Amino acid sequence: MIKVSDQVVIAVVCALYDFCNYSTSCHIPLEAIASQFPTDLRGIVKKAIKLAWRKGLIYRKGGGKSYGLNKTAYEIIKEYCIEINQPCNA
């Protein structure tokens, strides 16, 4: 079993942040989020998404088929996205 590091979780949540155009009101399908990463990393990305949901950074909608960014974690994630040089311009 592969362990997912915190850096991977942050990168995945930053990708969701960027994919949603810095909004907390959108939700993106799991496969669409995973498609933003190389094919060899998609299994790890899916595990990171589920871990981020368990940590309370993102919310699940549609029975776990799509995910969005929580309002409470928005500011924290925004800072991390800027630190790791994700294309976040908000």
MIBAVEX-504049 format. One record per atom (N, C-alpha, C, O): residue number from 0; x, y, z; chain; atom name. Coordinates in steps of 0.2 Angstrom, whole numbers. Layout:
! MIBAVEX-504049
   pos       u       v       w   unit   site
   NUM       X       Y       Z      A     CA
...
This chain:
! MIBAVEX-504049
   pos       u       v       w   unit   site
     0       4      -6       0      A      N
     0       0       0       0      A     CA
     0       4       6       0      A      C
     0       9       7       4      A      O
     1       3      11      -4      A      N
     1       7      17      -5      A     CA
     1       4      22       0      A      C
     1      -2      24       0      A      O
     2       9      25       4      A      N
     2       7      31       8      A     CA
     2       7      37       4      A      C
     2      11      38       0      A      O
     3       2      41       6      A      N
     3       1      48       3      A     CA
     3       4      53       7      A      C
     3       2      54      13      A      O
     4       9      57       5      A      N
     4      12      62       9      A     CA
     4       8      68       9      A      C
     4       3      69       5      A      O
     5       9      73      14      A      N
     5       5      79      15      A     CA
     5       6      83       9      A      C
     5       2      87       7      A      O
     6      12      83       6      A      N
     6      14      87       0      A     CA
     6       9      85      -6      A      C
     6       7      90     -10      A      O
     7       8      79      -7      A      N
     7       4      77     -12      A     CA
     7      -3      79     -11      A      C
     7      -7      81     -16      A      O
     8      -6      79      -5      A      N
     8     -12      81      -3      A     CA
     8     -13      88      -5      A      C
     8     -18      91      -8      A      O
     9      -8      92      -3      A      N
     9      -8      99      -4      A     CA
     9      -8     101     -12      A      C
     9     -12     105     -14      A      O
    10      -4      97     -15      A      N
    10      -4      98     -23      A     CA
    10     -10      97     -26      A      C
    10     -13     100     -31      A      O
    11     -14      91     -24      A      N
    11     -20      89     -26      A     CA
    11     -26      95     -25      A      C
    11     -30      97     -29      A      O
    12     -25      97     -18      A      N
    12     -30     102     -17      A     CA
    12     -29     109     -20      A      C
    12     -34     112     -22      A      O
    13     -23     110     -21      A      N
    13     -21     116     -25      A     CA
    13     -23     116     -32      A      C
    13     -26     120     -36      A      O
    14     -23     110     -35      A      N
    14     -25     108     -42      A     CA
    14     -33     109     -42      A      C
    14     -36     112     -47      A      O
    15     -36     107     -37      A      N
    15     -44     108     -37      A     CA
    15     -45     116     -36      A      C
    15     -50     118     -39      A      O
    16     -41     119     -32      A      N
    16     -42     126     -31      A     CA
    16     -41     130     -37      A      C
    16     -45     134     -39      A      O
    17     -36     128     -41      A      N
    17     -35     131     -48      A     CA
    17     -41     129     -53      A      C
    17     -43     133     -57      A      O
    18     -42     123     -53      A      N
    18     -47     120     -58      A     CA
    18     -54     124     -57      A      C
    18     -58     125     -61      A      O
    19     -56     125     -50      A      N
    19     -62     129     -49      A     CA
    19     -62     136     -50      A      C
    19     -66     140     -48      A      O
    20     -56     139     -52      A      N
    20     -55     146     -53      A     CA
    20     -56     150     -46      A      C
    20     -59     155     -46      A      O
    21     -53     147     -41      A      N
    21     -52     150     -35      A     CA
    21     -59     150     -31      A      C
    21     -60     155     -27      A      O
    22     -64     146     -33      A      N
    22     -71     147     -30      A     CA
    22     -72     141     -25      A      C
    22     -69     135     -26      A      O
    23     -76     142     -20      A      N
    23     -78     137     -16      A     CA
    23     -85     134     -17      A      C
    23     -87     129     -14      A      O
    24     -88     137     -23      A      N
    24     -95     134     -24      A     CA
    24     -95     129     -30      A      C
    24    -100     127     -32      A      O
    25     -89     127     -33      A      N
    25     -89     123     -38      A     CA
    25     -87     116     -36      A      C
    25     -84     115     -31      A      O
    26     -89     111     -39      A      N
    26     -87     104     -37      A     CA
    26     -85     100     -44      A      C
    26     -89     101     -49      A      O
    27     -80      97     -44      A      N
    27     -77      94     -50      A     CA
    27     -77      86     -49      A      C
    27     -75      84     -43      A      O
    28     -78      82     -54      A      N
    28     -78      75     -54      A     CA
    28     -71      73     -52      A      C
    28     -66      76     -54      A      O
    29     -70      67     -48      A      N
    29     -64      64     -46      A     CA
    29     -59      63     -52      A      C
    29     -54      64     -52      A      O
    30     -62      60     -58      A      N
    30     -58      59     -64      A     CA
    30     -55      65     -67      A      C
    30     -50      65     -70      A      O
    31     -59      71     -67      A      N
    31     -57      77     -70      A     CA
    31     -51      80     -66      A      C
    31     -46      82     -68      A      O
    32     -51      79     -59      A      N
    32     -46      81     -55      A     CA
    32     -39      77     -56      A      C
    32     -34      80     -57      A      O
    33     -40      70     -56      A      N
    33     -35      66     -58      A     CA
    33     -32      67     -65      A      C
    33     -26      66     -66      A      O
    34     -36      69     -69      A      N
    34     -33      70     -76      A     CA
    34     -28      76     -77      A      C
    34     -25      77     -82      A      O
    35     -28      80     -71      A      N
    35     -23      86     -71      A     CA
    35     -16      83     -70      A      C
    35     -11      88     -70      A      O
    36     -15      77     -68      A      N
    36      -9      74     -66      A     CA
    36      -6      69     -71      A      C
    36     -11      66     -75      A      O
    37       0      67     -71      A      N
    37       2      62     -76      A     CA
    37      -1      55     -74      A      C
    37      -3      54     -69      A      O
    38      -2      51     -79      A      N
    38      -5      45     -79      A     CA
    38      -2      40     -74      A      C
    38      -6      37     -70      A      O
    39       4      40     -73      A      N
    39       7      36     -68      A     CA
    39       6      38     -60      A      C
    39       7      34     -56      A      O
    40       3      44     -59      A      N
    40       2      47     -53      A     CA
    40      -6      47     -51      A      C
    40      -7      49     -45      A      O
    41     -10      45     -56      A      N
    41     -17      46     -54      A     CA
    41     -20      41     -49      A      C
    41     -24      44     -45      A      O
    42     -17      36     -48      A      N
    42     -19      32     -42      A     CA
    42     -18      35     -35      A      C
    42     -22      35     -31      A      O
    43     -12      38     -35      A      N
    43     -10      41     -29      A     CA
    43     -14      48     -28      A      C
    43     -16      49     -22      A      O
    44     -15      51     -34      A      N
    44     -20      57     -33      A     CA
    44     -27      55     -31      A      C
    44     -29      59     -27      A      O
    45     -29      50     -33      A      N
    45     -36      48     -30      A     CA
    45     -36      47     -23      A      C
    45     -41      48     -19      A      O
    46     -31      43     -21      A      N
    46     -30      42     -13      A     CA
    46     -29      49     -10      A      C
    46     -32      50      -4      A      O
    47     -25      53     -13      A      N
    47     -24      60      -9      A     CA
    47     -31      64      -9      A      C
    47     -32      67      -4      A      O
    48     -35      63     -14      A      N
    48     -41      67     -14      A     CA
    48     -46      64      -8      A      C
    48     -49      68      -4      A      O
    49     -46      58      -7      A      N
    49     -50      55      -2      A     CA
    49     -47      56       5      A      C
    49     -51      57      10      A      O
    50     -40      57       5      A      N
    50     -37      59      12      A     CA
    50     -39      66      13      A      C
    50     -40      68      19      A      O
    51     -38      70       8      A      N
    51     -40      77       9      A     CA
    51     -47      78      12      A      C
    51     -49      82      16      A      O
    52     -52      74       9      A      N
    52     -59      74      11      A     CA
    52     -59      72      19      A      C
    52     -63      75      22      A      O
    53     -56      67      20      A      N
    53     -56      64      27      A     CA
    53     -53      70      32      A      C
    53     -55      70      38      A      O
    54     -48      73      30      A      N
    54     -45      79      34      A     CA
    54     -49      85      34      A      C
    54     -48      90      38      A      O
    55     -54      85      30      A      N
    55     -59      91      30      A     CA
    55     -57      97      26      A      C
    55     -59     102      27      A      O
    56     -52      96      21      A      N
    56     -50     101      17      A     CA
    56     -55     102      11      A      C
    56     -55     108       8      A      O
    57     -58      97       9      A      N
    57     -63      97       3      A     CA
    57     -69      94       5      A      C
    57     -69      90      10      A      O
    58     -75      95       1      A      N
    58     -81      92       3      A     CA
    58     -83      87      -3      A      C
    58     -80      88      -9      A      O
    59     -87      82      -2      A      N
    59     -89      78      -7      A     CA
    59     -96      79      -9      A      C
    59    -100      81      -5      A      O
    60     -98      78     -15      A      N
    60    -105      79     -18      A     CA
    60    -106      74     -22      A      C
    60    -102      71     -26      A      O
    61    -112      72     -23      A      N
    61    -115      67     -27      A     CA
    61    -112      60     -26      A      C
    61    -111      56     -30      A      O
    62    -112      58     -19      A      N
    62    -110      52     -17      A     CA
    62    -103      50     -18      A      C
    62    -101      44     -19      A      O
    63     -99      55     -18      A      N
    63     -92      54     -18      A     CA
    63     -89      54     -25      A      C
    63     -83      52     -27      A      O
    64     -93      57     -30      A      N
    64     -91      57     -37      A     CA
    64     -88      63     -39      A      C
    64     -85      64     -44      A      O
    65     -89      69     -35      A      N
    65     -86      75     -36      A     CA
    65     -84      78     -30      A      C
    65     -87      77     -24      A      O
    66     -79      83     -30      A      N
    66     -77      86     -24      A     CA
    66     -76      94     -25      A      C
    66     -75      96     -31      A      O
    67     -76      97     -20      A      N
    67     -75     105     -20      A     CA
    67     -71     107     -14      A      C
    67     -70     103      -9      A      O
    68     -69     113     -14      A      N
    68     -65     116      -8      A     CA
    68     -69     119      -3      A      C
    68     -74     123      -4      A      O
    69     -68     117       3      A      N
    69     -72     120       9      A     CA
    69     -70     127      10      A      C
    69     -64     129       9      A      O
    70     -75     131      13      A      N
    70     -74     138      14      A     CA
    70     -69     139      20      A      C
    70     -65     143      20      A      O
    71     -69     134      25      A      N
    71     -65     135      30      A     CA
    71     -57     134      29      A      C
    71     -53     137      32      A      O
    72     -56     130      24      A      N
    72     -49     128      22      A     CA
    72     -47     132      16      A      C
    72     -41     132      14      A      O
    73     -51     137      13      A      N
    73     -50     141       8      A     CA
    73     -43     145       9      A      C
    73     -39     145       4      A      O
    74     -43     149      14      A      N
    74     -37     153      15      A     CA
    74     -31     149      16      A      C
    74     -26     152      14      A      O
    75     -31     144      20      A      N
    75     -25     140      21      A     CA
    75     -22     137      15      A      C
    75     -16     138      14      A      O
    76     -27     134      11      A      N
    76     -25     131       5      A     CA
    76     -22     137       0      A      C
    76     -17     136      -4      A      O
    77     -25     143       0      A      N
    77     -23     148      -4      A     CA
    77     -15     150      -3      A      C
    77     -11     151      -7      A      O
    78     -14     150       4      A      N
    78      -7     151       5      A     CA
    78      -2     146       3      A      C
    78       3     147       1      A      O
    79      -4     139       4      A      N
    79       0     134       2      A     CA
    79       1     134      -6      A      C
    79       6     132      -8      A      O
    80      -4     135      -9      A      N
    80      -4     135     -17      A     CA
    80       1     141     -19      A      C
    80       5     139     -24      A      O
    81       1     146     -16      A      N
    81       6     152     -18      A     CA
    81      13     149     -16      A      C
    81      18     151     -20      A      O
    82      14     146     -10      A      N
    82      21     144      -8      A     CA
    82      24     139     -13      A      C
    82      30     139     -14      A      O
    83      20     134     -15      A      N
    83      22     129     -19      A     CA
    83      22     130     -27      A      C
    83      23     126     -31      A      O
    84      21     137     -28      A      N
    84      21     139     -35      A     CA
    84      16     136     -40      A      C
    84      17     135     -45      A      O
    85      10     135     -37      A      N
    85       5     133     -41      A     CA
    85       2     139     -45      A      C
    85       3     144     -42      A      O
    86      -1     138     -50      A      N
    86      -4     144     -54      A     CA
    86     -10     147     -51      A      C
    86     -15     147     -54      A      O
    87      -9     150     -45      A      N
    87     -15     153     -41      A     CA
    87     -14     160     -41      A      C
    87      -9     162     -38      A      O
    88     -18     164     -44      A      N
    88     -17     171     -44      A     CA
    88     -22     175     -40      A      C
    88     -23     181     -41      A      O
    89     -26     172     -36      A      N
    89     -31     175     -32      A     CA
    89     -28     179     -26      A      C
    89     -32     182     -23      A      O
